[in-house]
């Protein structure tokens, strides 16, 4: 069997740009499966977030009952991968699951949240520079969702962290226009200007939304505090609803991609609270 080249020998992009001996076409990496699409009778195309970027890879025969790859390449799984560089798309040749985050799959609510953050990641991560910090935040969020926590708070935290990584950090401590320190009198939120506006700069965006003081404080808290603190903080259902609406508008505007999983998550979230 051809031995795999070391991880640093060849990157996915380099492998596709040049003719490389077969022994060097193989490379290893780790990553989280953030998207999967069934193709043909038994194959599946995977989108994998790795420390050096997103990889689109073909998992051949993975939907067959006897496939050795099937249990290691589920959505949201963190995997050690060996791939063969292809001309248009790489091919997964080996995979070992590092963490399947199985606790997420045991509850519909956390599963819906997992799908949400996976789609958000796929929409926002577009280059190598954002991949490594995005992967770090994604793993932290998935690990937290496996523990007792407030799911909405984890999702708000991840949304703001991913926005920061992608270069779209909303301003909630300083005015997005003049840079003045904000206080409790700030009420206007402007997507086009980059966040909160002080009372003197509200004319910069006549379409800026008016938000409650509670929502303003929530955004500041989530952006400032570590995940371990944020995830254990209780907030009202209605306030979370406001936060989701505001942050979705923010990410959709800047990623230029819809969040299709949001409808499913909202339905599951509402049922979760009704049952509770």
VEXTITOR-592840 format. One record per residue (C-alpha): chain; residue in one letter; x, y, z. Coordinates in Angstrom, 2 decimals, padded with zeros to 5 digits. Layout:
ATOM   chain   res        c1        c2        c3
ATOM       A     A         X         Y         Z
...
//
This chain:
ATOM   chain   res        c1        c2        c3
ATOM       A     X    000.00    000.00    000.00
ATOM       A     X    001.27    003.49   -000.78
ATOM       A     X    002.36    005.27    002.36
ATOM       A     X    000.78    008.62    003.13
ATOM       A     X    002.96    011.70    002.81
ATOM       A     X    003.44    013.82    005.96
ATOM       A     X    000.81    016.44    006.69
ATOM       A     X    003.08    019.30    005.60
ATOM       A     X    004.14    017.70    002.33
ATOM       A     X    001.34    019.06    000.19
ATOM       A     X   -001.74    021.17    000.76
ATOM       A     X   -005.07    020.42   -000.94
ATOM       A     X   -004.78    023.46   -003.22
ATOM       A     X   -001.18    022.70   -004.22
ATOM       A     X   -002.08    019.11   -004.96
ATOM       A     X   -004.67    020.22   -007.49
ATOM       A     X   -002.49    022.84   -009.16
ATOM       A     X    000.34    020.56   -010.28
ATOM       A     X    001.17    017.04   -011.40
ATOM       A     X    002.41    015.18   -008.34
ATOM       A     X    003.67    011.58   -007.99
ATOM       A     X    001.02    009.29   -006.60
ATOM       A     X    002.81    008.89   -003.28
ATOM       A     X    002.60    012.61   -002.72
ATOM       A     X   -001.01    012.97   -003.80
ATOM       A     X   -002.06    011.62   -000.42
ATOM       A     X   -002.24    013.99    002.49
ATOM       A     X   -003.60    013.98    006.02
ATOM       A     X   -005.54    016.56    007.92
ATOM       A     X   -008.17    016.92    010.60
ATOM       A     X   -011.51    018.62    010.23
ATOM       A     X   -015.21    018.83    011.00
ATOM       A     X   -017.86    017.73    008.51
ATOM       A     X   -020.05    020.81    008.06
ATOM       A     X   -022.05    019.77    004.98
ATOM       A     X   -022.90    016.62    003.03
ATOM       A     X   -024.72    016.02   -000.22
ATOM       A     X   -025.76    012.60   -001.54
ATOM       A     X   -024.68    011.93   -005.12
ATOM       A     X   -025.22    008.92   -007.34
ATOM       A     X   -026.28    005.65   -005.76
ATOM       A     X   -023.80    005.42   -002.91
ATOM       A     X   -021.45    008.43   -002.86
ATOM       A     X   -021.54    011.59   -000.80
ATOM       A     X   -019.82    014.94   -001.29
ATOM       A     X   -018.55    016.35    002.00
ATOM       A     X   -017.56    019.88    002.95
ATOM       A     X   -014.88    019.67    005.63
ATOM       A     X   -013.58    022.57    007.69
ATOM       A     X   -009.86    022.03    008.27
ATOM       A     X   -007.18    024.23    009.88
ATOM       A     X   -006.07    025.36    006.39
ATOM       A     X   -009.44    025.92    004.73
ATOM       A     X   -012.58    024.21    003.51
ATOM       A     X   -012.23    021.02    001.50
ATOM       A     X   -014.87    019.59   -000.81
ATOM       A     X   -014.23    015.85   -000.90
ATOM       A     X   -015.92    012.82   -002.37
ATOM       A     X   -016.61    009.91   -000.01
ATOM       A     X   -017.09    007.05   -002.46
ATOM       A     X   -019.47    004.27   -001.50
ATOM       A     X   -020.10    005.75    001.94
ATOM       A     X   -023.84    005.06    001.79
ATOM       A     X   -023.28    001.34    001.27
ATOM       A     X   -024.04   -000.83    004.28
ATOM       A     X   -020.56   -002.33    004.30
ATOM       A     X   -018.69    000.99    003.95
ATOM       A     X   -015.84    001.40    006.42
ATOM       A     X   -016.07    005.18    006.16
ATOM       A     X   -019.73    005.55    007.09
ATOM       A     X   -019.45    005.72    010.87
ATOM       A     X   -016.54    008.15    010.77
ATOM       A     X   -017.88    010.81    008.43
ATOM       A     X   -021.20    011.87    009.89
ATOM       A     X   -022.29    015.51    009.87
ATOM       A     X   -020.57    017.47    012.69
ATOM       A     X   -018.00    014.72    013.30
ATOM       A     X   -014.42    015.79    014.03
ATOM       A     X   -012.20    013.45    012.04
ATOM       A     X   -008.63    012.51    011.22
ATOM       A     X   -008.63    012.16    007.44
ATOM       A     X   -006.46    010.84    004.67
ATOM       A     X   -007.35    012.17    001.23
ATOM       A     X   -006.14    011.76   -002.31
ATOM       A     X   -005.86    015.03   -004.20
ATOM       A     X   -008.01    015.02   -007.32
ATOM       A     X   -008.19    017.33   -010.29
ATOM       A     X   -011.55    018.81   -009.33
ATOM       A     X   -012.36    017.27   -005.97
ATOM       A     X   -010.33    015.32   -003.44
ATOM       A     X   -011.30    011.78   -002.39
ATOM       A     X   -011.46    010.51    001.18
ATOM       A     X   -009.46    007.29    001.41
ATOM       A     X   -009.32    006.83    005.20
ATOM       A     X   -011.03    008.39    008.19
ATOM       A     X   -010.98    007.96    011.95
ATOM       A     X   -013.46    009.85    014.12
ATOM       A     X   -011.83    011.93    016.83
ATOM       A     X   -015.16    013.02    018.32
ATOM       A     X   -018.63    012.32    016.96
ATOM       A     X   -020.32    014.63    019.49
ATOM       A     X   -022.90    011.91    020.00
ATOM       A     X   -024.66    013.75    022.82
ATOM       A     X   -025.78    016.37    020.29
ATOM       A     X   -027.59    013.68    018.30
ATOM       A     X   -029.54    012.46    021.34
ATOM       A     X   -031.67    015.59    021.54
ATOM       A     X   -033.52    017.18    018.64
ATOM       A     X   -032.92    020.68    019.97
ATOM       A     X   -029.12    020.40    020.10
ATOM       A     X   -029.14    018.56    016.78
ATOM       A     X   -031.01    021.47    015.17
ATOM       A     X   -028.53    023.87    016.77
ATOM       A     X   -025.66    021.80    015.36
ATOM       A     X   -027.08    021.99    011.84
ATOM       A     X   -027.50    025.74    012.28
ATOM       A     X   -023.88    026.39    013.29
ATOM       A     X   -022.64    024.05    010.56
ATOM       A     X   -024.49    026.00    007.86
ATOM       A     X   -023.39    029.29    009.38
ATOM       A     X   -019.79    028.08    009.22
ATOM       A     X   -020.08    026.99    005.62
ATOM       A     X   -021.54    030.37    004.66
ATOM       A     X   -018.98    032.48    006.50
ATOM       A     X   -015.64    030.71    006.08
ATOM       A     X   -014.30    031.59    002.66
ATOM       A     X   -010.50    031.57    002.91
ATOM       A     X   -007.55    029.97    004.69
ATOM       A     X   -007.06    032.87    007.10
ATOM       A     X   -010.46    032.38    008.73
ATOM       A     X   -010.47    028.58    008.78
ATOM       A     X   -008.24    027.86    011.77
ATOM       A     X   -009.89    030.25    014.30
ATOM       A     X   -013.33    029.29    012.97
ATOM       A     X   -012.51    025.61    013.55
ATOM       A     X   -011.38    026.38    017.10
ATOM       A     X   -014.64    028.20    017.88
ATOM       A     X   -016.74    025.52    016.17
ATOM       A     X   -015.16    022.72    018.20
ATOM       A     X   -015.64    024.68    021.42
ATOM       A     X   -019.32    025.24    020.58
ATOM       A     X   -019.97    021.60    019.67
ATOM       A     X   -018.28    020.43    022.85
ATOM       A     X   -020.43    022.82    024.87
ATOM       A     X   -023.62    021.59    023.18
ATOM       A     X   -022.75    018.11    024.45
ATOM       A     X   -022.93    019.40    028.02
ATOM       A     X   -025.75    020.91    030.09
ATOM       A     X   -025.97    024.47    028.77
ATOM       A     X   -028.30    027.14    027.42
ATOM       A     X   -028.31    026.35    023.70
ATOM       A     X   -029.36    029.81    022.53
ATOM       A     X   -026.46    031.44    024.37
ATOM       A     X   -023.97    029.09    022.74
ATOM       A     X   -025.37    029.97    019.33
ATOM       A     X   -025.25    033.73    019.96
ATOM       A     X   -021.66    033.38    021.16
ATOM       A     X   -020.63    031.37    018.11
ATOM       A     X   -022.36    033.77    015.72
ATOM       A     X   -020.51    036.75    017.17
ATOM       A     X   -017.18    034.91    017.29
ATOM       A     X   -017.53    033.76    013.67
ATOM       A     X   -018.47    037.29    012.60
ATOM       A     X   -015.29    038.54    014.27
ATOM       A     X   -013.15    035.89    012.55
ATOM       A     X   -014.65    036.77    009.17
ATOM       A     X   -013.88    040.47    009.66
ATOM       A     X   -017.44    041.58    010.43
ATOM       A     X   -017.29    042.14    014.19
ATOM       A     X   -020.29    044.29    015.15
ATOM       A     X   -019.49    047.35    017.24
ATOM       A     X   -021.34    047.15    020.56
ATOM       A     X   -018.94    048.97    022.88
ATOM       A     X   -017.99    051.93    020.65
ATOM       A     X   -020.13    053.83    018.16
ATOM       A     X   -019.77    052.27    014.70
ATOM       A     X   -019.56    055.76    013.13
ATOM       A     X   -017.61    058.08    015.44
ATOM       A     X   -016.01    055.58    017.82
ATOM       A     X   -017.42    057.21    020.95
ATOM       A     X   -017.86    054.99    024.00
ATOM       A     X   -021.45    053.75    024.15
ATOM       A     X   -023.68    053.86    027.21
ATOM       A     X   -027.25    052.84    028.03
ATOM       A     X   -028.61    055.68    025.87
ATOM       A     X   -027.55    053.86    022.69
ATOM       A     X   -030.63    052.37    021.05
ATOM       A     X   -029.99    052.18    017.32
ATOM       A     X   -028.50    049.18    015.52
ATOM       A     X   -027.19    049.67    011.98
ATOM       A     X   -026.13    046.75    009.80
ATOM       A     X   -024.80    049.06    007.09
ATOM       A     X   -022.70    051.12    009.52
ATOM       A     X   -021.36    048.13    011.43
ATOM       A     X   -023.23    047.95    014.74
ATOM       A     X   -024.56    050.26    017.43
ATOM       A     X   -024.81    054.03    016.96
ATOM       A     X   -024.48    056.69    019.62
ATOM       A     X   -027.31    059.27    019.90
ATOM       A     X   -025.22    061.82    017.95
ATOM       A     X   -024.78    059.51    014.95
ATOM       A     X   -028.26    058.10    014.46
ATOM       A     X   -028.69    060.17    011.30
ATOM       A     X   -025.91    058.17    009.65
ATOM       A     X   -028.50    055.46    008.97
ATOM       A     X   -032.13    056.50    008.89
ATOM       A     X   -033.12    052.83    008.61
ATOM       A     X   -031.25    051.76    011.76
ATOM       A     X   -033.32    049.49    014.00
ATOM       A     X   -034.26    050.48    017.53
ATOM       A     X   -033.35    047.75    020.00
ATOM       A     X   -034.11    047.31    023.68
ATOM       A     X   -031.61    047.99    026.43
ATOM       A     X   -031.82    044.32    027.41
ATOM       A     X   -030.79    043.22    023.92
ATOM       A     X   -027.98    045.78    023.85
ATOM       A     X   -026.65    044.43    027.15
ATOM       A     X   -026.98    040.85    025.93
ATOM       A     X   -024.88    041.55    022.83
ATOM       A     X   -022.17    043.20    024.90
ATOM       A     X   -022.15    040.37    027.42
ATOM       A     X   -021.95    037.60    024.80
ATOM       A     X   -019.21    039.35    022.83
ATOM       A     X   -017.12    040.06    025.93
ATOM       A     X   -017.37    036.90    028.04
ATOM       A     X   -015.88    033.43    027.47
ATOM       A     X   -018.12    030.62    026.28
ATOM       A     X   -018.03    028.82    029.63
ATOM       A     X   -019.67    031.83    031.28
ATOM       A     X   -022.05    032.67    028.43
ATOM       A     X   -023.39    029.12    028.09
ATOM       A     X   -024.56    028.99    031.70
ATOM       A     X   -026.42    032.32    031.66
ATOM       A     X   -030.23    032.29    031.64
ATOM       A     X   -032.13    034.78    029.47
ATOM       A     X   -035.87    035.07    028.60
ATOM       A     X   -037.27    033.33    025.51
ATOM       A     X   -038.46    036.64    024.02
ATOM       A     X   -035.01    038.22    024.36
ATOM       A     X   -033.41    035.27    022.58
ATOM       A     X   -035.94    035.66    019.79
ATOM       A     X   -034.92    039.30    019.36
ATOM       A     X   -031.25    038.33    019.36
ATOM       A     X   -031.72    035.62    016.75
ATOM       A     X   -033.62    037.99    014.46
ATOM       A     X   -030.98    040.70    014.74
ATOM       A     X   -027.94    038.42    014.37
ATOM       A     X   -029.42    036.52    011.44
ATOM       A     X   -029.95    039.74    009.56
ATOM       A     X   -026.32    040.56    010.31
ATOM       A     X   -024.85    037.26    009.08
ATOM       A     X   -027.11    037.01    006.03
ATOM       A     X   -026.14    040.52    004.99
ATOM       A     X   -022.40    039.91    005.33
ATOM       A     X   -022.22    036.30    004.13
ATOM       A     X   -024.67    036.98    001.29
ATOM       A     X   -026.11    033.51    001.93
ATOM       A     X   -029.50    032.51    003.37
ATOM       A     X   -029.71    030.46    006.55
ATOM       A     X   -032.02    027.65    005.48
ATOM       A     X   -031.64    025.72    008.74
ATOM       A     X   -033.07    028.66    010.72
ATOM       A     X   -036.68    027.66    010.03
ATOM       A     X   -036.12    024.12    011.31
ATOM       A     X   -034.27    025.39    014.37
ATOM       A     X   -037.02    027.90    015.20
ATOM       A     X   -039.69    025.19    015.00
ATOM       A     X   -037.72    022.87    017.27
ATOM       A     X   -036.89    025.70    019.69
ATOM       A     X   -040.54    026.71    020.03
ATOM       A     X   -041.60    023.11    020.68
ATOM       A     X   -038.81    022.75    023.24
ATOM       A     X   -040.17    025.68    025.24
ATOM       A     X   -043.78    024.55    024.88
ATOM       A     X   -042.92    021.08    026.17
ATOM       A     X   -040.87    022.54    028.99
//
